[in-house]
Amino acid sequence: MVSIIIPVYNRIDTLRRAIESVLNQNYKDIEILVIDDCSDKSMLSLIESFNTSLIRYFRFDKKTNANVARNKGVKESKGDYIAFLDSDDKWD
């Protein structure tokens, strides 16, 4: 399994595209960990709109930084491999 870690802060508009780009890959043995670094608004409704158990959502109660969010994703990951994707990027 590959764990894809996506740290996010206030980028709900680009987060959708990032998640969709992962779900559109041919390789399907994945989990997506979205780590919300205390955005102004929760991303939970966006995550739930995908209606898949492949996405796990974590939200910090106070602002940290992207590196702390990535480390949280690594700790929570279940995969044999880890990949990082920024919330404003996408995979072709």
C-alpha positions in Angstrom: 0.0 0.0 0.0 1.1 3.6 -0.7 0.1 6.3 1.8 -0.3 9.7 0.2 0.1 12.5 2.6 -1.5 15.9 1.7 -0.9 18.7 4.2 -3.4 21.6 3.7 -4.0 25.1 5.0 -6.9 27.2 3.6 -6.7 25.6 0.1 -10.1 23.9 -0.2 -10.3 25.0 -3.9 -7.1 23.2 -4.9 -7.4 20.3 -2.4 -10.3 18.8 -4.5 -8.1 18.8 -7.6 -5.2 17.2 -5.6 -7.4 14.4 -4.2 -9.0 13.8 -7.6 -5.6 13.4 -9.2 -4.7 10.7 -6.7 -7.9 8.9 -7.1 -7.6 8.9 -10.9 -4.3 7.0 -10.8 -4.2 3.4 -12.1 -2.6 2.1 -8.9 -5.4 1.6 -6.4 -3.8 0.1 -3.2 -3.6 3.5 -1.5 -4.7 5.6 1.4 -4.9 9.4 1.3 -4.2 11.2 4.5 -5.3 14.9 4.5 -3.7 16.8 7.3 -5.5 20.1 7.9 -3.2 22.6 9.7 -6.0 24.4 11.4 -7.6 26.1 8.3 -10.1 28.8 8.9 -12.8 26.4 7.8 -12.9 22.6 8.2 -12.2 20.5 5.1 -14.4 17.7 6.4 -17.4 18.4 4.1 -15.1 18.2 1.1 -13.5 15.0 2.3 -17.0 13.4 2.9 -18.1 14.5 -0.6 -15.7 11.9 -2.1 -17.6 9.1 -0.4 -14.6 6.8 -0.1 -12.9 5.1 2.8 -9.6 5.7 1.1 -9.3 9.2 2.6 -8.5 9.8 6.2 -8.8 13.4 7.6 -6.9 14.9 10.5 -7.2 18.5 11.7 -4.9 20.3 14.1 -6.5 22.5 16.8 -3.8 25.2 16.4 -1.6 26.3 13.5 1.7 24.6 13.2 3.4 24.2 9.8 3.5 21.9 6.8 6.4 19.9 8.1 4.5 19.1 11.3 1.5 18.1 9.2 3.7 15.8 7.1 5.1 14.2 10.2 1.6 13.6 11.5 0.7 11.9 8.2 3.8 9.7 8.5 2.8 8.6 12.0 -0.8 7.8 11.0 0.1 6.1 7.7 -0.5 2.4 7.3 1.2 2.0 3.9 4.5 0.3 3.1 5.5 3.4 1.0 4.9 7.1 1.6 4.3 9.8 -1.0 3.8 13.5 -0.4 1.6 15.7 -2.4 1.1 19.4 -1.7 -2.5 20.5 -1.7 -2.0 22.9 -4.6 -0.4 20.2 -6.8 -1.7 17.3 -8.8 -0.5 14.1 -10.2 -0.8 13.5 -14.0 
